[in-house]
Amino acid sequence: MKRSLSLDEKDEKKDETADTLHKKQKMQDSENQSSNDDRTPTAITPAKEHKMPTQDDKKDMTLITLAKEQATEQSTDEKAILAVLDSVQCHFSNVNVVKHSMAYLTSLIESDEANWMRLLDADDGLEVLASAMKRHMDDAELQDHGGDLISLLSERIETMPVVQQIDAIWAIIAVMKELQAFEVILEECCQALISFTYQDPANEEIVAMADGLDPILATMKIHLNSPDLLSSCCMVLMNMTCNNDDNKAKIAEEGGIETILTAMQAHPHCEFVQGEALGALENILDLEEYMEDFVDHNGILLTREAMRNHPGDAEVQNNGCGVFWKISECSNDEYIIPIVQAGGIALTVSAMAFNPDNQLLQLRACEFFCNLINQNEATKDVIIEAGGIEVIGSAIRIHRKIDDETLTTAQELMASLIQTKK
C-alpha cells in the first residue's frame, strides 16, 4: 500500500517537476537554436502531459517529415534557379557560363516539372536566357541547349496550371521576338504554340493578345528556306484561325496571305508545307473580303499545283478541296471561271476517288460542286466529263449510314447531274 504524500512533499514534487521541465525546455531551445539555419526563435510552450504516440501519430509524423524534406528540396531548387539566372546576367558575355547555365536548368526541369513554374515565376527568366543567347548567335551548342529547354516546356505546357500556361506563352513569344535567327529554338517555340492553341478558342485569344502572330509571320519571311519551320508556322496560323475571325483579319491585314503563298511556292514538293498552308488559307478565306488578295497572289494556281503534286496526301487533298469550296461560297462568281480553267473540278473528282472514306473531304467536294452548278449551269457538263457521277455515287454508298449531311448533299448533287445527262 502506497503512502500518501504530505502537502509539503507535494509542493516539493511540483517544484522538482517544474525545474525538470524548465531545464528540458532550455536544452531543447539550445539545440533548436544551433541546428536552425534561419535562427528562428522557438516559443516556450506550457508543459504538456506526455503520452505514448499511437500508430496514427507515427504516420502523421512521417508525412510531416516528408513534407518538410520536400519543402527543403523545392526551396533549394528555387534558390538554384535564381542563382543561375543571376550568374547569366553577371557573366553575359561568357558563352561557357551561359551554356552551362542552360544545361543545368534543363537538368533541373527534367528532374522536377515544378521547376518550370519556378523558372517562369522568376522575373523575366526566359527573357534573360534569350538575351544571353542572342549575344552568342553563332554558337550551335548553345542553340541546342536552348532548343532542349523550350522543348521541355512544349511537352509540359498542357499540364501546367492556367496561370503558368499564360506566363509561359508570353515568355515564349518574347523569346521568338528576341531570337529570330535561332531556327532550332523557333521550331520548339512553334511546337509549344501548336500544343497550346489546338482546338482551344480561349488560348487562340491569349496568343493574339500576347502579340504572337507578328513573330510567326516574321519567322516565315526570314526562314523561307526551312520547310520544317515553315510548316510549323503554318500549323500555328491554322490553329489560330480555326475559331477566331479577328485573327483571320489580322493575319490578312499583315500580309499573311501572301506570306503563306510564298512559302507554298518555295516548297512545292513538301507535303507538310502545302497541307498546313492550305489549312490556314481555308480558314482565312472564311472572310470574303480577303478573297481578292488570295486570287491576285496566284492562290488558285498554287492550290492546283499542291493537289497535283501530292495526290496521295490526304491533308493536302482535304484542305485543297476546302479552299476551292470556300472560293465557291463567295458571292462574287468571277472566281468560278479561274477554278474551272485551272482544272479544279478534275482535281476535286480525283481527290474524292483517292479518299473515299474521308467524310469531310467528300462533303466539301460535293458542296463545291453544288455551288459551282448554282452559279454556272455549264459546269455540270465539266463535272460529268471528269467522272463526277461515279465518285458521287461512291460517296452515297459509303456514307449512307454514317453521315447524313454528306449523304443528303451528294444525293441532291447526283439528282442534278443525272437530270442534265438525260
Secondary structure, 3 states (H helix, E strand, C coil): CCCCCCHHHHHHHHHHHHHHHHHHHHHHHHHHHHHCCCCCCCCCCCCCCCCCCCHHHHHHHHHHHHHHHHHHHHHHHHHHHHHHHHHHHHCCCCHHHHHHHHHHHHHHHHHCCHHHHHHHHCCCHHHHHHHHHHHCCCCHHHHHHHHHHHHHHHHHHHHCCHHHHHHHHHHHHHHHHHCCCCHHHHHHHHHHHHHHHCCCHHHHHHHHHCCCHHHHHHHHHHCCCCHHHHHHHHHHHHHHCCCCHHHHHHHHHCCHHHHHHHHHHHCCCCHHHHHHHHHHHHHHCCCHHHHHHHHHCCHHHHHHHHHHHCCCCHHHHHHHHHHHHHHHHCCCHHHHHHHHHCCHHHHHHHHHHHCCCCHHHHHHHHHHHHHHHHHCCCHHHHHHHCCHHHHHHHHHHHCCCCCHHHHHHHHHHHHHHHHHHC
